[in-house]
Amino acid sequence: MTTPHDPDEPPPGSRADSSAEPALTRPRELTLSFWLWLTAAGLLLVSSLFLVTQRDALVESARQANRGRDFTEDQLQAGATGLLMIVLIGALVVGGLIVFFAIKSRTGRGWTRIALTVMAPVVFLYGMFLAMPEFSLVITLVVAAAVVTMYLPASKAYFDAVKEAG
């Protein structure tokens, strides 16, 4: 037999039940961080694709560095192609991980904040050594802003509240 309840009160366990915990509101800072991370991933990909278009310049640099060495033209061409494919695949993997972690960070999972923070130096190194000069400063600034916004007080409070809520 069930206990009767007041018809004006919502049934226990319903969304309108006053004993239910209020929904956590994602702070604007964390939303900004999310979009900055997506921008960084996009810039990585665009920069890598742009680098692929510079294959001839890379081969020419290899030719200049090959003076007095025994590399054939085929080896220089293959080396340039291989290097560019590694850079492109690396950018796709890193960009994909960034997107995955950024999406998960919106739910307040603390491990994603750590994972993205660990990804930041990888992106910085990419920006410094592999990205075209036109992209390197922009990528670095976007990633720095994305990391900072994840650790601002409102974002930290959100991650802490999600952790406490279980």
Secondary structure by P-SEA (a helix, b strand, c coil): ccccccccccccccccccccccbbbbcaaaaaaaaaaaaaaaaaaaaaaaaaaaaaaaaaaaaaaaccccccaaaaaaaaaaaaaaaaaaaaaaaaaaaaaaaaaaaccaaaaaaaaaaaaaaaaaaacccccccaaaaaaaaaaaaaaaacaaaaaaaaaaaaac
